[in-house]
Amino acid sequence: MAFEGLSEKLNNVFKKLSSRGRLKESDVKEAMREVRLALLEADVNFKVVKDFVARVTEKAVGGDILESLSPAQQVIKLVNDELTALMGGAQSKIRLANNPPTVIMFVGLQGAGKTTNIAKLAGWYKKRENRRPLLVACDVYRPAAIDQLKVVGEKLGVPVYEEGAGDPVEIARNALAHAKAHGNDLLFLDTAGRLHIDEALMDELKRIKSTVKPHEIMLVVDGMTGQDAVNAASAFDEALGLDSVFMTKLDGDSRGGAALSIRAVTGKPIKFVGMGEKLDAIEPFHPDRMASRILGMGDVMTLVEKAEQAFDEKKAVELEKRMRAGRLTLTDFYDQMVQMKNMGGFEEIAGMIPGMGGQLKGLKVDERQMARTEAIILSMTQRERDHPDLLNYSRKKRVAAGCGLKIEDVNRLIKQFDQMQKLMKQMTGPNMKKMGRKGLGFPFQ
């Protein structure tokens, strides 16, 4: 989970502060030494750490913090504010052109996830902003790069412009003309990468830049490479002039040093982050929300946005009616499970709930058990899902054989479902409508 190691260390520091009640200057300085070590262990740039700790210490001991009623909370607020400022303060968005198409040029080293994530971003704009993106295959050197872009684009419903192994500069020029002719309002250029920065790579990128004049040059960096990502950003910015950063694999980096360093070192904002392998596992980067997650304060706004994306209002209304009538089905059970899966992993969701990340640390949802539950339900006919009382011994035996499980597993699911049915029948009153619209969060087998 992103920043897990750093978050744990910082929370331990603040627990010590909170337990002391009134604070002395020496208490704050001791806490800041521990914060400094925690940031360095998280692979945050040394100069960034030094400046960060100096600013927080100066404000904490130089103002009215130590005389306040809750000095520990004031210090935590200072750290939160400084973390937010460190990562850019406010969210930065991609600048859209007044006269479409907006041209976004993706650059980066090989292995950072450029091709997959440019498609993810195009899919995000299509789904969330109702845009008409076009992906352009300008990486003509890496084997299968064009095919990879076409496969991912097809999955996301985003068209791909390609001319095979031609001149990347001409491909970009022709793609721009194609986008104007076909009404595409976003043009994403997937350019070539290298294992290292070299003159030939930069020369090609500069020629593409001068030809199509992109509105945004976005660097893709692998968050798990730490300060190497920061060094790459500095080099690309010096040679090409960057506008922003897309950080991939942030979910797999428990340290997070690159995310905390890159804005301070390069001055370029992180605008999007990749949070998993799924094609919808992409988030706009909000410095304030990320700071809140790091300090264990949750991220309610992102959680609400995820719920809205996974939430099907029409199904929720139908679910509410069936709840009132006391006739829920296994289809409802399955739909709720799918909605929960679409919101992300349980650990990720828990980390967005204030105070829950630490309490639920180490608690795992058995993904295999969830898969078994899903397999059992999908092995039933639609009529059996809608009328579970039809499931006699012979039907259960067929369902168990169909999903490769035992009759006992099917019986366990039916028993849980029956218990849920009884609970729903007992629940009446003014809160019913509210619960129906929010979804039930059914238990899993």
N, C-alpha and C positions, 0 to 999 in steps of 0.2 A: 504494500500500500504506500502511496506517495507520502514522503516525509515522516514515515512511521518512527524511524530511529530518532530523528530530531524532535518530533513532537513528544515522544516519551521522555527524553532528557529535559526538555524545557518545562514540561509539566511537573517533573520531580523538583526542579529548581523553585518553581512557584509554590509548590506545596510547602517547602521549607520556609519560604517567606511568609506565607499565610499563617503558619503555625506560631510565628513569633509575635504576632499582634503588632505592637509599636516597633518601628524599624529605626535603626541607627544608620549613619552613613556607611559604617563598616559592613553592615548587613547587605546593603545594596551593592557595594563594591565586590563583596564576596560572591553574591548571586551573579553579578555581571561577568566575573571570571569564569563561572561555570557555564554561563550562556556563551561566552567566547569559545570555550572548549567544545561545546555542543555544536556550534556553527562550523568550527574547523573540522570536526569529525564528520560533519555532513558534507564536506568537500566544498564549502563556500570559499570564494576567493579571499586570501589573507587580508589584503588591503580593505576589501569590503567589510570583513568582520571587524577589523580595527576601527574603521570609521563608524560602523553601526554601534558598537559597544560604547565608544566615546560619546556619541550623541545621546544615547539612552542614559548613561551615567550622569552626564552633565545636567540633563533635564530632571533626573530623579533626585539628585542631591542638591541642585542649585535652586529649586523652586519651593513650593509649599507642599510637596508630596509627602515628606516625612512627618509633617504636622497634621495631615488629613486624618479623617476618622478610619479610613481603610487604605493605608499606604501600600499594602501588597497589591490590592486591586488596581491602584493607580499606576504602579510599576508595570503590571501586566498590560494595562491599557497603553502605556507608553511603548512597550515592546510591540504590541499589536499595530499601533499607528506607524512605528518605524519600519516594521516588516512590510506593511502595505506600501509605504513610500518607497522602500527598497525595490519592490517589484513593479513600480510604475505608478502607484497611486490609484488612478482610475482605469477602467477598462478602455483599451484602445481597439477601435474597429477598422476594418479595411475601408479605405476611401473609395467610394463608388463614383465613377465618372458621370458628369452631367450628360455627356453624349455617349451612349453605349456603343461598343462593349467596353467594360472595364477589363483591362489586361493585367493579369496577375502572373508574375514570372516566379516559378519555384526553382530555387537553387540549393545545392548542398553536396556533401560528400556521399560516396557510395555507402550503402548500408544503413543510412539514417531513416529509411522508410519513406523516401520522397514520393515514389510513384503511387504507392497505396494511399498515402495521406493526402496527396493532391486530389485523388478521386473522392476520398472521404469528405474533403472540404467542399468540393463541387456538389456532392450529394447533400451535404448539410444546407447549402444555399438553395438548392432545388426544393428541399422539403420544408425548411423553416422560413425561407424568404420568398418562395414561389418564383425563383429566378430560372432562367434558361441557360445553364452553363454549357460550355463546350470544352472538352479536354483535348489537348494538342500533344502529340507524341514527337517531341524534339530530341529525345534520347535515342539516337540511332546507332549507338556503339555497344551498349550492354546487351548481351544475348537475351532475347525474350522480353526485353523492356516494353516493346510495343504491344506484344501479346498480353503481357501482364496488365497494362493500362486498359486494353480493350475488354479483358475479362472482368476487371473490377468495375469499369464503366458500365458494362452491360448489367451487372448485378444491381447497380444503383440507378439504372435507367438514364445514364448520362451519355450522350454521343461522344465519339472520339474521332478526331481528325488526324489522319496519318497518311504519309506518302512513302512509307517504307524507309529504306536506307539512303535517303537523299541528304541535301544540305540543310542542316537545322535552321539556318537563317532564312532560307527560302521557304521552308515549311512553316515557320512562324509568320512570315509575311503573307503567304497564301491562306493560312488559317484565319488571320485577321480579316481578310477580304471575304472569306467564307462565312465568318460569324456575322459580318455586317449584312451580307446578302440573305442570310437565313434567320435573322432575328435573335441570335444568341446575345444575351446582355452581359455574360461573364465569360472570359477567355482564360483558361488555366494552362500555362505552358510548362510541361514536364521536361526540363532540360537535363543534359547529361551530368553525371557526377564522376568523381575520381576517388581513388583511395587516399589521395592527398591533393593538396592545392598545387597546381602547376600553371605555367604560363600559357600553355595551349588551351587549357580549360577556361581560364579567365578571358583569353582573347575571344573565344567563341561566345561566351556569355556577354561580353561587351558589345560584340557585333549584333547579337540578338536584341540587346537593350537599345542600341542606337537605331535599329530597324523598326521595331514595333512600339518603342517608347512606352514601356509598361507603367501603369499607374501605381503598381505595388511590386516590389521585389522582396519576396519572402524566403528566408533561409530556413531549411528544415534541419534540425539538429536532434541527435539522440540524447535524451535526458540522462540516460544511464552512463554516459561517458564523462560526466562531471565537468572538470575544468577544460578537458579537451574540446567540449562543445563550446565553451566560452572563447577559447583560443581560435576555433574555426570561425566563430561569428566575427571576431575582431579582424581576422584575415580577409574574409569575404567582404566585410564592410569597407575596409581600406581599399580593396581592389575594385569593388563594383558599386558600393553605395547601397546599403540595405535600407529597407523601410520597416521590416518587422521580422519576427521569428515565430516559427511553428515548432513546438517542442514535442517530440514523440516519446512514447514509452514512459511517461511520467508516472503511470500507475505501478511500474515495475521497479522504480527507484525509491528505496526507503530513506535515502539521504536527501536528495533534492537540491544539492549544491548548485547545479547549473541554473535552475529556475530562480534561485535567490541571487545569483551573481550576474547574470547576463545583461540585465537592464543597467545595473550600476557600472559595469565595465564598458559596455558598448553604447549605451544610451538608446538602444533599440528595444521597443516593447515586444513582449510575447503576446501574440493575439489569439492563438489557438493552441490547444494541447491535445495530444492523443492519449486516451485513457484505457486502451485495450486493443485487442485484435479485431473485434467486431467492426463492421463497416459503419456503424452509427456511434462508435466509441470515440467521440470527439466533442470537446467543449470549448466555448470561448473562454479566454483566460481573464479572470476577475481577481486582481491583486488583493482586494479586501476580503473576498471569500476565501482565497487560498491562505491568507494570514490567519483567518479565523479557524480554518481546518488545522493548521500547524499547531495552534495553541489549544486545540481540543474543544473549541467553542462551537463546532459544527458548521454547517453550511446549508441553512434552511432554504435559501433562495434557489440554489441549484437542485436541491431535493424536490422542491415544488415544481421546477421546470421539468425535471425528469418524470415526475408523476403526470404532469400535463401531457407530455409526449406519449406516455404509455397508456394514458387514460382514454377510454372510448366512451363518450358521453351517451351515445345511443344505447350501447349495451348496458350502461349503468342505470338508465331509466327503466329498461326492461327488467334488469336485475331487481330493482326496487319493487316493481310490481309483483314479481314472483316471491320476493321476501314477504311482502304483505299478505300474499295468499298462502304462504307456507309451503311452496312447492319448488324449492331449489333443486337443481339437477347437477349431475356430474359434469355436464358441459359448463355450467357456471363455475364449478370447482376448477376445471381445467383453464378457463378463460382468466380467472384470477391469478393462477399460477404463472401463466404466460405474461401477464402484466407485470408481476413482480420480477420475472426474469428480464424483461425489457428495461427495467429501471436500473439494472446492474447487479453486481454481486451483493450479498447480504452485508459483508464487511464494509464495502464501499458506502452502502446506504446508511449503515449504523454510524459511520464516521461523519456523516452530514447532520446527524441529530445531536444537538448540544448536550454534552455530558455523557453521551452513550458510547463514543468510540473507546474510551478507556475502560468503562465498565464491562463492555462486551469483548474486550481484547482476548483473543485465544478461542472465543466461541465460534465454532464452525458449523455451517449448515451442510448436511451430508448431501452433496450434489448427486451422488449415485442413487440415494434414496428418492430424491426428487425425480430423477430420471425414471426410476421404477414406477413411481406413481403415474407419471406421464404415459409410460408404456402401457400400463394396465388400462387406463382410460381410453387410449387410442386403439386398444385391441377390442374394445366394445363396439357394437353397432350404435348408430345414432339413436335408435329407439331405446337401446339399453341404457345409454347415458341419460336420456331424458326420463326414463322410467326405470330406475334402479331396482324397483321391487320385482322386475321380471327376471332378475339374476338368480335363477335356481342353481342347483348343484351342477347340472350338465353344462349350463351356460358359463358358470364360473370356471369349470374345468377347461372349456374351450378358450376362454379369455386368458387363463394362466398359460396354456400351451402356446397361444398366439404371441405372448410377450416373453416367453421363456422363463416364467416364474412359477411359484407354487400357488395352490389354491389358498393356502394360509395367508399369502400376501394380498390376494384379492379380498379375502374375508376381512383382513385388517383395515383395508381402505374403506370397504363398505361400512364397517363398524364406526370408523371415524366420521364418515359422511352422515350416518344415522344420528350420531351424537350432535353433529353440527345442526342437522335439521331440527332436532328437539330444542336446541338453544335458540335458533332463529324464531321458532314458534312462540317462545317465551318473551321475546323482545318486541315490545310494542311501545307506542307513545311518541312524543314529539321529536325524539332523536332519530327515529327510524329513517326518515327521509334523508337526513344528513348522512347517516351511515351508508345508506344505499348508494348515494351519489359518490361517496369517497372510495367505495370498494371495501371488501371485507378482510382481505389479508388472511385467507383460509389457512389453517394449519396444514403442514405437509406430513405425509406418512412417515 
